[in-house]
Amino acid sequence: MASRTLLVFGLGFSARVLVDRLRPAGWAVRATARGAEKVAALQAEGIDAFLFDGTAPIADISGALDGVSHLLLSVPPGADGDPVLNHHGGDIAARAVDVEWAGYLSTTGVYGDRAGGWVDEASGLTPATERGRRRVDAEAGWCRLWRESGLPVHLFRLAGIYGPGRNALETVRSGTARRVVKEGQVFSRTHVADIATILEASIARPNPGAAYNVCDDDPAPPQEVVTHACALLGVAPPPEIPFEDAEMSEMGRSFYAESKRVSNKRIKEELGVELAYPDYRAGLAALLADG
């Protein structure tokens, strides 16, 4: 374990839990951050940090990549494509032989709208939004790098992420929770701690080229989650708002353009994962208990 070095491109909400598990186990961690203040904060924690905002290459890319055994790619693509591939695809490919595992954090948005139907990793990629189309292109780019250089890329398609500080309990407490109702609408979700568990399981059982859906067992309408959070907190739920009458941002409305149920069968059968939070009820109960 002590000789393992993880480089995270984009140390955000999802990657942080994995990093906080690996460091006590003897892993060395490096990471990129978008601003100088964040770089300094990471360095104060003992994490080697490098400035990378996606608009220019990392100044010391050799220092970032030399000796890296594992890569986690958590930078979203933009209108010009995946910034890590654009600026450092060649640098990473040149060191592919030294990398034991690489994970790309994608989204279940690559499957598009299925009118509430089920999808698995073999389902076609038919994104309904521009964000989803960018993710499909980014996945294809990383898989192309795998085929051409041997970089052991794994794709992780994440459903709606929640966890400490980012969940329905928080929106209810802040007074910003809404129960927007659209007929037949369901979303899949995943607790951030389960994301880390799945990544750890993949690191232990590499299968380059594989894609994994990262979600819990219970796709559910979004208004049900808010109602349950209110019940846990002992407050009355906000009124239901028909989707047609709801005021929301263009991005918020785009989430309702897709309705599907995402199968997580593969993470259980291939990686042996047992979810700590198999549904939103378990996840919210644990978050409430943890304060």
Beta strands, then each sheet from edge to edge (+ up, - down):
strand 1: 5-9
strand 2: 28-33
strand 3: 48-51
strand 4: 70-73
strand 5: 101-107
strand 6: 118-119
strand 7: 153-158
strand 8: 160-162
strand 9: 179-181
strand 10: 189-191
strand 11: 211-214
strand 12: 240-242
strand 13: 261-262
sheet 1: 3+ 2+ 1+ 4+ 5+ 7+ 11+
sheet 2: 6+ 13+
sheet 3: 8+ 10+
sheet 4: 9+ 12+
end
